[in-house]
């Protein structure tokens, strides 16, 4: 039986209803015909779910023969408190079970009754939950941004889409950042605490004005941009650092993009809005605090791990940093022994960035709309883990998925401090313009963005995330000869500088090109140099003058650090001319090893950043390309 005319997400529901209705009510009372799935939902969507009714398709039937109970529609478990505006939308579409504060065991016991679950940060959706759902759970909706409390690998394996609500909190987080900035400048929290102890010591709490002061917005995404707008309204001079923000976006807001060093050395106030990634963890350390103006003030409503807590305490204790305001901590709650929570120069709030009634309602609406769209089988721009690609296309492109992601990762790791202006992707394929490039394009973006953000990128949201960061992406397909679907692929990034100048092509773009050999992605070209190396693990790139002794010197430094070399290849333009050496490493070099290399190359009269660069492919992952996920969503 087919459920014709029924929203695609409910065809399985129609089948379940038809079987139960036939068993319960038998045949049509007028014609004796057995109801079909098509008849069961002939009037689908005409009234409220609790009153949907079905008519028999036979000519004799002229009146309702069964009332569809609300329990026959999709059921959604709302496991944590959700704004009323969101619940109203949800109840027009599905049955909402608002059962809060379930224990892990209770959730496992009940989850097989639901088609979707909506959570906040307090509910853990573990592998056990997905296994207990027996395939019925189709969507997990996270009311907020972070999905650390959802086992994404298990969700993908069990064909469950995970969606979040990343935009509704933006204004609330920006407002909280500005509130903390103002509270810092006028010692509001400390003065309030003093009065509550019966004191009246005005001279103790003399503040500092903010008009005309320079604010460095560190991370110029959605929240950072909103903070910049508000700070300008307060009369502050706003600069921003974000290697991946576009000049056009900054210029439109009247904000000057600067290098990290310039921001650190020139700002009076700092507002942190970068994601927590391996490259930003403990970014604000002793060295950075030491280079700030004496009396600088810091606000962090982003992620706790971007600040080295002990280093900040030392900077506060010696007076180099005047004050700090923290809404986030590396471990939450931070604990009573945290060095900053009780510090007299620090204002702390318990992660209140999104805690306004308006933001809560906005998040509720955003997540419900995403869950409803997913249950209807529609594409969802906030999908975390689901690429919607036909299985036949996936099978063909599977060997090239890692190539696309690896090229994106390699290209962005070569970008200097001036950021990205545009990205060009070129495919060489016997199919020419008939090649379906959606998945490959998404994987290039994934490779680029996962190096600079914690956002999870897939086919659905890749372009949206790139657009939000102001990245301009162009594609070109060149027809080539060959028996494979893709003979080669290249990624070029327009930028004013590179960490590794040899990566620049004749058009002054960072350029990488690769292909697939025996199902393994290989890098064929960097800049104008031909190379031949597998995109795996760690690769140290060294620019050199073609002369004796260079290879031995590099091997000596690495050997003394007990780092094993897995391969080494050299590409040169000619005898005695420029060359690049690619050294495969089993382990990532420590900063001390990098310093030893720095000393060696400085002795050769070369600049470290121009001469060396580390490419890391070790963390590449394509787990979300589970075939079971694709089959599940195509079944809609």
C-alpha positions, 0 to 999 in steps of 0.5 A: 500500500502507498500513502499517496497525497500524504506529506512524505514524513508520514507515510510510515505513520499512515501505514501504521495507522491503516493496519491498526484502524483495519484491525480495530474498526474492520471494513467500511460500514457502508461498502465493506471495503478495507481502508487503504493508506491513501484513504486513511489520510485523504483529508490530511492536514485539513484540521487540528491533529487531534481531529484529523479524520479519514474517509473510505475511497469507495463510492458508497462512503459519504461520511467519516468512518474513523477518527485519527487519534492525535497519537497516530501522527508524529510524536515529539518528546520535549525533554526540557523546558521550551518557550511557549511560542515554539510549543504552539507551532509544534502542537499544530503539526505533531503531538508534543509530550512535555516530559521534563527532567527524565533520568538517563534510564527513563529516557532510554525506556521511553524513546522508542515512542517518539519520532523526534526529541527536542532538548537543551543542554541538560539532556544527554542523547547517548548511543544507548538512546539511539539503540533503544529507539529501534529506528523510530527516532528521526530527528534530534533538535538541540535548542541552542548552538552546542551539540556536545550532549548528542552522540553524533556518530551514533545519530548518523549510524542510526539514521537520525538527523541532528539539528540546532538553533544557532542564530536566535541567541546572537543578540542576547549574547552581544547584549550580555557582552556589552553589559559586562564591558560597561560593568567592568568600566564602572566597577558595578559588581564590586560596588554593589557587593560593597554596599550589601556589606554596609559600606559607602566607599565611593573613592574605592570604585572610580571607573574608567570611561569608554567613549573614545577607547579602542575595543578589539573584537576578537572574532568577527562573526555574528555575535562579534559583529553585533557587539561592534555595532553596539560599541560604536553606539557607545562612542568606542573606536572598534577594530576587529581581528578575524583571519577569515572575515571579509573586508567588505563586511567589516567596511560596511560596519565601519570596522577596521580589520587588523592583525592579531598583533596589532589588535593586542598592542593597540586596544584598551578593551577586548571582547572575545568571540572566537570558537574554541579550536586547537589553534585558539585554545589558550590563545590568550596566554602570558605572552599575549597578556604581556603585550597588551597595554597596561590596564587593558580589560577583557570580556569573554562571552565566547568559550572558556578555553581560549583563555589560559586561566592561570596566565590571566590570574598572573596578569591581574595580580601584577596589574598589567590587566586591570579587570576581566569579565567572564561568562564562560569557563573551560569546565562548567560549573567552574568549581569553588577553587577556580582561580578567577571566580573569587578574584576581586578584579573579575566579574563572573556570570554563570553562562548567561549569554543566551539567558533572556526571555526573548532569546529563549522564545526565539530559540524555541521557534527556531528549533521547532521550525527546524524539527518540523521541516526535517520531519516533513522531509525538507532540507534543513539549513541547520542540519548538523550531520546529514548530507542528502545525496542519492546513494548512487552519487555517493558511491561514485564520489566516495573516494573523492570526498576525502580528497575534497576535504583534504584540499580544503584543509591544506589550503586554509592552513597555508593562509597568512594573517590577512584572511581569505577573500575568495575560494575557487574550486576546479574539477577535471572530469570526463563528465564536464558540466554534468558532474554533480559537485554539490558534495565535493563543494561541501567537503571543500568548505568543511575542510576549510571551516573546520580549521577555523570554527567549531561549526559542523559542516555538511551538504545542507549548511555548507554554503550558508556557513560560508556565506555567513563568513563572507566567503565567495566561492566559485566553481569551474568544471573542465572536461578531461579524458579518463575512466574515473569520474574525477581525474583531478581537483584543485582549490585556490584561495585569494589572500594577501599573504601566505604562511608559506610563500611557495604555495602562491601560484602565478595569480598570487593565490594559494593553490593546491591540487590533488587526485585519487590513487587507489582510493587514497587522496594525493596532493599533486601540486602546491603553488607552482611546485609539483609534489607527490604525497598522500594526504595523511597525518602530518607533513612538514613543508620546507622551502629551500635552495637546492643545495647539499646538506639541507635534507640531512640537517632537517632529518637531524633536528627531527631525529634528535626530537625522536620524531620518525620520518615516514617519507620525504620528497623534494620538488625543485624548479631546477638545479641549484634553484628554489625547491620545496621539501615535504617531510611526512611525520608520524607525530606532530612536532612540539613547539621546541622542535619548531624552535630548533627548526627556526634557529636552523633556518634563521642561520640560513638567512630565511624567515620562519613563516616564509620557509616552513609550514605544517600541514595536518590531515590527522584529524580529518573525518567523514563519519557523517557520510554513513550510508545508513543515514542517506538511505534513511532520508531518501526513504522519505 
